[in-house]
């Protein structure tokens, strides 16, 4: 049974809530393990179309739990390495999840909490939310989250924000591409629901293939190779059952079967 996260599956939408409001939903070993297991299971669950995750209370995620950090002070380098690898595996699991992932950033996202924003496909936040890569002020580095953050925001912004550790606003987060939308607090639920409904209009297999292909494009430097792969990808999807249904629905001016199924 989970003690650090809460999950709810409704109408094929899985909502995952970080549930440690007393410490602003900060990471500890248990939360990392539960969140990892949750996304591993969700990735393989055909009933789930999309995932929304958020934080209980007034914060999204404040990074590392102070009590958890106290334990690390006495860790050896190898123990710290094992701990960091576990954290990285959690981010990797979310990043590679084949389902669309929406971050509903309901409050402050600090340090490792920004990593959760960075590995989401879509991130929406409230106008009063605060962000910050505060690790340097503790004499450490946002190392584990940095590969994911660097794919979201430019190197120029990374250099500034990693080195200063300054807290920045939701509007700045949108300006640099960390989040996609900033709304009033009272509108966040409705806007996230609208985005989820937009996601549900797409084919599940196509979206999984799209996410995998985006990662290849981000990592592959050989243009000729990606051109060949892209041609093979679209050819395979066009003859797939989902592709055939989607194209037939378009030509017949009707909704594809997966939208009708989701209504049920």
N, C-alpha and C positions, 0 to 999 in steps of 0.2 A: 504493500500500500504506500502511495506517495505521501510524503510529509512536507515537501518543499515546493511542489507544483500541484496545481489542480487542472484537470482536463474535462472538457465537455464536448461530446460529439452530437451535433444537431444539424439535420438537413445536409449531411455530408461535409459539414464544416467543423473542423476540430479547433476548439479554442484552448490554448495552453496558457495558464496564468502562473507566473512566478509568485509563490505564496509565502513570502517571508516579510510582510510589511513592517514588522517591528525593527528590521535592520535594512529597510528600503530595498528588499529583494536582492540583497547582496549574495554573491556566490559563496558556497562552501562545498566540501566534497560531496555531500549528499545531493545538493541541488544539481551539481554538474552530472552526477551519475544518473539521476532521475530524468533530467532533460535529454541526456544522450539516449537513454533507453526509450524515451517517449518518441523521439524523432526516428530512431531505427525502426520501431514498430510502425509508426505512421507511414514511413516510406514504403512499407510492404503491404499496407492495408488498402485494399481496393475500394472500400467504402468511403474513404476520405478523399475529397477532391481538393481541398485547400486547408491551410493551417493559419490561424491567427494567434499570435502570442502577445501577451501584455503583462503588466505587473499589478499585484494587489495593492490597494492603498493609493498613496499620492505619488509614488515613484515607480519608474520602470525598472531600473536596475542600477545600483550604486557601485558596481564592481565587486571587489573582493571583501568578504566579511572580515572585520577586524580580529575576531576570535580565531578565525581560520588562519589569518596572517600571522598571529602570534605563534601558532604551531610551526609555521614555516621558518621562523627565526632560528629554531633549533634543528632544522633539517640539514642533512648533508647536501652537497651539490648533486649527488645522484638521486637523492630523495626529492629534491626540488625539480630535477629533470623529469622524473616519473610523474610528478604532480602537474608540471607544465604540459607534458604530453597528453595527460588525461583531459586537461582544459582544451588543448588544441583539437583533440578528437571530437569533443562536443561541438566546437565551431565548425569543424569539417563535416560532421554529420548533418548539421542544419544547412550548411552551404550546399551540400550535394543532394539534399532531399529532392526527389523528383516532383514533389507537390509544390505548387506556388505557396510561398511563405510571406505573410503580411505581418509586419511589426506595428502594433498599436502602441505607440510610445506615449503613455499617459502621464509622464512626469520625467524627472531627471534621469539621464542616462550618462553614467560616468565610467571612465576607465574601461574595464572589461565589458561593462554594460553596452558601450558603443559597439563592441564586437558583435553583439546580437543584432544591432541595427544594420551593421555592415553585411552580415550574411543573409539578410532578408531580401526578398525580391522587390518588395514594396514597403516603404516605411512612411507612416503618417504620424504626426505629433501635434501637441497642443502649443498654442502661442507662448505659453509661459514655461515650457519645458527648458531645462538647462542641460548642456553637454560639456564634457571636458575630458581630455586625455591627461589625467592628473598624476600619472605614474612617476614622472621625473621629480615631483615634489616629495616623493618617498625614497628617492635615490635608486629607482628602478626604471624600466623601459616598457612601453606597451608592445612588447615583442610578439607575443602569441597572436594578438589581434591584427598586427600590422600588415600581413599579406592581404587580409580581407579588406581592411580600411583603405589600403593603397589602390585597390581596384575600384573603390567607390569615389574617392576624392583625389585631387591632383597632388603630385609630389610637393609642389609649392606650399599648399595648405598643410600637408603632413609635416613639413619641416617647421613651419611656424607653430602649429598647435601641439605637436609632440614636445618641442623644446621649451615652450613657455608653460605648458600645463594649465593655461588659462581657461576659465569657464566661458563658454560662448552660448549665444542665444539660439532659439529655434529658427529664427529667420536666417542667421548665419549658417546653421546646419543645412537649410534648404539651398542657400546661395552656393555652397560648395558641393552640393550633390549628395550629402550624407542622408538626408530625408527627401521625400518627394513632395509632400504637402504639409502645410502648417494650417491648423484650423483652431477655432475657439474651442475651449474645453467641452462645452455643451454639445458641440457638433461632431466630436470625434467618433462616437459610436456609429452615428448615421453615415458619416463619410466612409468609414471602414466597411460598413455593410454594403454601400454602393460599389466600392471597389471589388469586394468579394463577388458580388453579383456579376460584375463585368468579367471577372476571371472565370466564373462558371459558364460563361457563354462559349468558352474555348473548349477544344477537345483535350481530355486528360492525357492521352498518349502524345499528342502533339506538344502539349506544354512540357511534359517530361523530356521529350526529345529536344525541345527548344532550350531548356535549361542546360542540358548536357552539351548542346552545340555551342552555346554562349561560352561555357567554360573552355571548350576546345579553342574557340576563336581568341579568347583572352590569353591563352597559354602558347598557342602555336604561332611561330614566326615565319613559317614557310608558306607564302601566298599560293604557290602552285599546288601545294598539298591540300590546303584548305579549299581551294576552288574545286578540286576533284571530289573531296569529301562532301562539299555542299551539294554538288550535283547528285551524288549517290544518295544523300540524305533525303532530298526532296523527291527523288524518283521512288524510293522505298515508301515514303509516307503517302504519296499519291495513290499507290496501289494497295495500301493497308485498308482494313475494314473501316477504320475511323475516317481516313482520308476520302474514301469512296463515298461514305455517308455524308460527310461535310460538303463535298463538291456537288453531290446529287441534290442535297437540300438547297444549296444556293441556286442551282439551275431550276429547281422546281418551286422556288420562292416559298420555302417553308423552313421552319426551325429544325435543326438537326436533332437526332434522337436523344443525344446526351442532355440537351436542355430540357426536353420533356421528362426525362428520367429524373433530373434533379428537382423538378417541381414536386415529384412524388416523395 
